[in-house]
Amino acid sequence: MNVSLNWLRRWLPGLASAADEIAAALSSQGLEVESWRSVGVPRERLVAGEVLSAVAHPRAERLRLCRVAVGAGEPLSIVCGADNFSPGDRVPVALAGCILPDGTAIAPAVLRGEESQGMLCSGRELGISDDRRGLLLLDRSVEPGTPLHEIFPGGDVVFALELTANRGDCLSHRGVARELAARLDLPLRGEWDFPFRRVEEMETPPLLADLRLEPCCCERFLGWEIRGVRVGPSPDWLRRDLELAGMRSVNNLVDITNWAMLDRGQPLHAFDVRKIAGAELCIRPAREGEELFALNHRRYRLEPGMAVIADREKPLVLAGIMGSVDAEVDDATENVVLECAAFDGAAIQLTARKLSLGGEASQRFARGVDRDAMESSLARAVALVEEICGGKPAGAPREVGTGKKEPAREISLCGSFVREKFGTAVEDREIEETLRRLHFAVEGRGSGEWLVTVPSFRRGDVTAPIDLVEEVVRFHGLERLGRLDVISRASARANDRGYLFQCSAAELLISLGYGECQTYSTRGEGEVCRCVGEERTPPLALKNPLNGDQTHLRPSLLPGLLASLDENLRSGNAVPGLFEGGRTWHGEGNELHEAISIGWLCPGGECRRADWLPQPEPDFYAMKTVARRVGDRAEAPWREENFVPIAESGPWQVAQGAGLGDLVRWGCRLELGLLDLEWTASLAIPGPVFAGEWHFLPRFFQRRERKISFAPFSHFPLVVRDLAVVADHALSAEEVRRTVEKCIRRALAAPLFLADLWIFDRYAGGSVAADKKGLALRFTIGREDGTPAEQEVRGAFDRILAQLATVRGVALRAQG
């Protein structure tokens, strides 16, 4: 959440601390400040100064040593490099501790041996112009010491807060101001301490004929009718407040509802009365078949039970989430109903997740809103509508629901209990004072016991005595705890072979030039369906996905890798290759298997970086080499004859993918090849992408570890022979090679052995029939105790030919 410092000062008129001090105070309260930035001219430690003198620096000809009056206190000595000023000029002075808009922190320094106690600034350094040629000269009538933000109004500081899920009360400037008031011991303005105009009863009939609430997830609903509004652009201050908070301006009426939500945490919604059919509003559950065309211009089919605000004919608002275009405020709007409701947070959150539709309002309802502050929030918004839009509220707000306020929650607390849980000494007086400053009502019962009444805005997360202990601890700080020796058992992974494999595979791929990625373990339905097909997609679906792009567990690492490649290419980054190690999930029948996976991809064509050194284009065999080296790290079984083409294309281009192994029977599976060109083209990747992926079930790494032993290699020369065979076209080259290998091994007897066998040529046409193919193979024969004699090699070769003659589908064509 973005919080404006100027906005906080409306709630805390006495807030004079610097931005860094405020950031530290908020973080110490448990409201983590991720970052903060200055907008416009900073408010702290930036003043107008009068140049009293300016002389040349004794040890730097381009620098000047200046004496500058800044109001109270002695003049400052400041070293400056500009030359467009003279004594008597008024210039901006950044005092020590000032943070300029570009993030520069000003601190005392020694420049070429002379002390500099601040900085004289140009317009560019202040963020108000592009002029960097010299200092920004101010009017000579400006008094020294005048804060610069008074001369150039509009400066602010914006804090980016990271709030925990239990602190929905701080999703507003008022909530954050309450925490600062407690930490800095400052007076906080009350919720009614703002201008609220007196509401006059009007004799005209009401705009709404009926307002009712059916049993659903709403406990209380307020609606206030306003006549004669003028819809148009918002004033500058309102538009600026919204922009600093990260919201865009729509029109003055919508902006007021958003501003009120950011100010007090209560979402509001404005209805155009002329668009309400039958002049009736009903808060009810959605009915079968109802739809809503939302303000984001998407149509949503509603499930029965989802809360809506409807007129006589149709739903107008998905309660607590988003309105529809059917009741949208526009330039022709004159009469409106401003609504304020207390919806059940869990129900709103469930609906938002089901529809993958969330926003500022649903976030606040999900974390809880203060029912007791509904009247003041609505009244503040109505007062702004009257001031900015010129409308007149018609009477008092109309209300439906179960009751105005929740019963107060009271918790008994004992000082000894706090000290026991805190683990350090804290006096009863400190406990009581802390809780009071945190807006808890405390009634003493004597002997260190109290009856604590929880404020309405904290009922959601403070429910037991231990929660009150947490309040005391966070206020006083964990630094008060003494040093303790923490003994914990480390999670040893030295014997986890799956983890060691992932580390080893990552080291290998990095050494091969691949860059490592980390992507989400959930993907969209379209990507999952592309990888495994429609029939195997449902078992991977999540019941409660976080958003529409992460609806399924991933069955493959390739979609995430391809998305990372696309993002890098769009950013102009040349990518030699990417890889990722992580978990994937595979549905086999009624079972879901979790696998340890390693995936990699290598782009070709224009995706590769231009270099003076020629780079080979990736292909199937390059991926196969990587796959074998990765598989060796896992001691995966590797037999060329077990490679089979992938029948279902999945992520692969048709007839361009091959697989090895079976995940259920073997415990491992490899797939590699050329990724579907239509898929890569849809991501604007200008070339082919080759990829591979290993999957291992955890049980694969629990088998007995294979012992690797060294076998001495022969020191004697080997004999090389070639074979040319004709084989049936239906047989793969690997099947032919395997067949020939069996023949050779049967023909050889000790001490002769087969050292190697490979296919080095393929031919067709000529004397080879159309249903046949010719293959040329080369093999080497060795002898364990010497060089094979020509006579025994010839005899072995004859036996090989005899063996080959008995094989069906493969015949000798020639010998060499």
C-alpha positions, 0 to 999 in steps of 0.5 A, a space after each residue: 500500500 502507498 501512503 502519502 506523508 502529507 495525507 498522514 499529516 491531515 490526521 496527525 497535525 503534530 507530525 514533524 518527523 523526517 521521512 527516514 524517522 517515520 519509516 523507522 517508526 512504522 517498521 518498528 510497529 510491524 508495518 514494514 516500509 519496503 521503500 519510500 520516495 520523495 515527490 516534488 520538493 522535499 519537505 525536510 531539511 531543504 530551505 532558502 539560504 542567503 549567500 553572504 560570501 563566495 570566494 575561490 576554493 584555495 585548492 580547486 580552481 573550479 570550486 567556490 567556498 561559500 558562507 550561507 545564512 539559513 535563518 536560525 543558527 550560524 551561517 554554514 560553510 558550503 563548497 559549490 561548483 556553480 558560478 551563476 550566483 553572487 553574494 546577496 542571492 537567495 538559493 536552495 540549501 539542502 541541509 545535512 540529512 536531506 534526501 533529494 528526489 533522486 535519492 542523494 543523501 546530504 551529509 557533512 563532507 570535506 572537499 579538497 580540505 575544506 568543510 562543506 555543511 550542506 549543498 546548494 541545489 539546481 532546479 534539476 537536483 530539486 526535481 522541478 526543472 531540467 536546468 543543470 547549468 547552475 543554481 536555482 535562484 530564488 526571489 531576493 525577498 524570500 527570507 533565509 530559512 524559509 522551507 522550500 516546500 512553501 515556495 514550491 508547494 506540492 512536495 510529498 513523500 510516499 511510503 510503500 508498505 508491506 502489510 501482514 494479512 491480519 492488519 486490514 485496519 492499516 489499509 488506510 491512511 487513518 489506520 497508519 496514522 493511528 500506529 504512528 500516533 501510538 509510536 510517536 505519542 502524538 494526538 490523533 484527530 477523531 473520525 468526526 473531527 472533519 467538516 460535515 455539513 448539516 443534512 437537511 430534510 427534503 420534502 421531495 419523495 425518496 429516489 429509491 422506492 425500496 431498499 432491502 437485504 435478503 439473507 446473504 453475506 452482508 450484515 449491514 448496508 447503508 445507502 444515502 441519496 444525493 440529488 443534483 450532482 455534477 459529474 466532471 473532472 476532479 480537483 487537482 488535490 484529489 487527483 494528486 492524492 489518488 495518483 500518489 496512492 497508485 490509483 487513476 482518476 476517473 471522475 469527481 464522484 468515483 474519485 471521492 469514493 476511492 479517496 474515502 476508501 484510501 482515507 478510512 479503509 471503508 469501500 464505497 460505491 455510487 449508483 446512478 439512480 436513473 439506471 436502477 430498474 424499478 428504483 429498487 436495490 436488493 442485496 441478495 445471493 446471485 441466482 442460477 444463470 445470472 451474469 454481470 458485465 463488469 467495469 473491466 468490460 468482461 462478462 462473468 457468469 455468477 454462481 448461486 450464492 455469490 452476493 450481489 447488489 441488484 435492481 428489480 431486473 439484474 445484478 448491478 454490483 458483484 458485492 464487495 468486488 466490482 460494479 457493472 457498466 449497467 449502473 456506472 456513473 457518467 457525465 449525465 448522472 444527476 442523482 446518485 445513491 452512495 452505498 456503504 456495506 459490511 460484507 463477510 470477508 471470507 465470502 467476498 474472498 472466495 468469490 474473488 478467487 473463483 472469478 479470478 477478480 480482485 481489487 482494492 475493495 475486495 482486499 479490504 473486505 477480505 481483511 476486515 472493515 470496521 463496522 462501527 466506522 461506517 457512518 463516519 466514512 459515509 458522512 465524510 464522502 457525502 460531505 465531499 460530494 456536496 463540496 466538489 460535485 454540488 449535490 444535496 443529500 436527501 435526509 439521513 442514510 437509509 439502513 438495512 441489516 441485522 444491527 449497527 454495532 458488534 458487541 465489544 470484545 473484552 479480554 482479561 490480562 495478567 501482568 505475569 502472563 505478559 512477562 512470561 511470554 515476553 521473556 523479559 522484565 516489563 512493569 505493569 505500568 508499561 503494559 497498561 500505558 502501551 495498550 492505551 497508546 494502542 487504542 485499547 481501553 484498559 480497566 484495572 482490577 488490581 494486583 497486575 490484572 486488567 480487563 482490556 476492551 478491544 477497539 472495533 478496528 482490531 476485533 478481527 485479529 485480537 481475540 485472546 490474551 496472547 494477542 495482547 502480549 504480541 501488541 506489547 512485544 511489537 511496541 517495545 521491540 524485540 531488541 529488549 529480549 536478552 541474548 539467547 543461545 538457539 539450538 536447532 537441528 539443521 536439515 541435513 541434505 548430504 544424503 538426499 540423492 535427489 537434491 544432490 542430483 539437482 545441484 550436480 545437474 545445475 552445475 553441469 548446465 551452467 558450465 555448458 553456458 545455460 542460464 538458470 531460471 526459477 518460475 512458478 510451479 503453477 501455470 495456466 490451463 492452456 499451457 498445461 493442456 498443450 503439454 499433456 492434452 485435454 484428457 490429462 489436464 483435469 487432475 492437475 487443476 487447483 480448487 482455489 487458484 490464486 489467479 487466472 494465470 496459475 490454475 494448474 500444477 505444472 506437468 513440465 518446466 518448459 512453459 515457464 522456460 519458454 515464457 522466460 525466453 520470450 521475456 528476455 528476447 523482448 528486453 533485448 537480451 541474447 540468450 544462449 540457453 536456459 534451464 530450470 530444476 524443480 518439481 512437476 506433477 503428472 497425472 497417471 490414471 487416478 494417481 498424481 505423481 510428484 517428480 524431480 525435474 530438470 528442463 533446458 532449452 536452446 534457441 536457434 536462428 535470430 535468437 542467438 547472439 551475434 559473435 565473431 566466433 561461429 556458433 553451431 545451431 542447436 539440433 536434436 542431437 545437441 539436446 541428446 548429448 546434453 540429456 545424456 550428460 544430465 542423465 549420467 548425473 542421476 545414473 539414469 539407464 541409457 540405451 539408444 534402442 529404447 528411444 521411441 518417437 513421441 506419438 502425441 505432439 504435446 509441446 513438440 513439433 510433429 515427428 520432431 520429438 523422442 522419448 526414453 523411459 517410463 515414469 511409472 515403471 522405470 521411475 524416470 522419463 526423458 523427452 527432447 526435440 524441437 518445440 512446437 513452432 506454432 507455440 513459439 511463433 505465438 510468443 514472437 520468438 523468431 526461430 526454432 527452439 530445441 529443448 529437453 526434460 528429465 523427470 525422476 520420481 523420488 523413489 528412483 533415487 532410493 534404489 541401491 547406488 550403482 558402484 562405478 569401477 574402473 576397467 583397464 583399457 587395452 594398450 593394443 591396436 584395434 582392428 577396424 571393419 565395415 559392413 554395408 547392409 540393406 534393411 526393411 524401411 520399417 526398422 529404425 536405424 537403432 534397431 538395425 545397429 542393435 541387431 548387428 551388435 548381437 550378431 557380432 557379440 555371438 560371433 566373437 569368442 575370448 580373447 576377442 571383444 567388440 570395442 565399438 560399433 556405430 552407423 556412419 552412412 545411410 543411402 537409398 535409391 539405385 539398387 536398393 528397393 523402395 521399401 528398403 534402406 541401406 546403412 553402413 556400419 563400422 566396428 572395431 575388434 580388440 584382443 585382451 592380450 595383444 593385437 588380433 591376428 589377421 587370420 583370427 579376424 578373418 575367421 571372426 568376420 566370417 562368423 559374423 556374416 553367418 550370424 547376419 544371414 540368419 536375421 530377418 529384415 537385415 541382409 548383407 549388401 557388401 563388405 569392406 
